[in-house]
Amino acid sequence: GLFYVGGFVDTAIIDTIRNSLIQGGLVLRGYAPVVVAGSNYTLVNAEYRFPILNIDRGPSTLPIFLNRITGNVFLDYGSAFDDLRGAEFKTGTGAEAWFDLILGYNLALTFRLGYARGLTSKGIDKPYFVAAVPY
């Protein structure tokens, strides 16, 4: 199959929420989408997550609750390639704030607000927002 690595695709907020499960596994933060492509890929993500604030409250009686805010620092390293000997491996690093919410008493959502920097050729500085359903 054809694989690619690169950053998040910019979409409107409503499309991001609707397609929240699509952008995930092959994201190399700090690079444009599809920065390298090939029939194989290798991607390593190292992350350190830490608690910032446990809130577990909502406004008045509305069924919206902010459970916690956590921080995340990361290092991504990977490439997509046809032949490993010619692979252009890329490194990206950055930080994120994760906001864990409960909507309507049952729907768990995580909103991630982050900033990534690509450290090798074709790297970019990129703020981003991701909405996801935690697993």
Secondary structure, 3 states (H helix, E strand, C coil): CCEEEECCCCCCHHHHHHCCCCCCCCECCCECCCCEEECEEEEEEEEEEEEEEEEEECCCCCCEEEEEEEEEEEEEEEEEECCHHHCCCEEEEEEEEEEEEEECCCEEEEEEEEEEEECCCCECEEEEEEEECCC
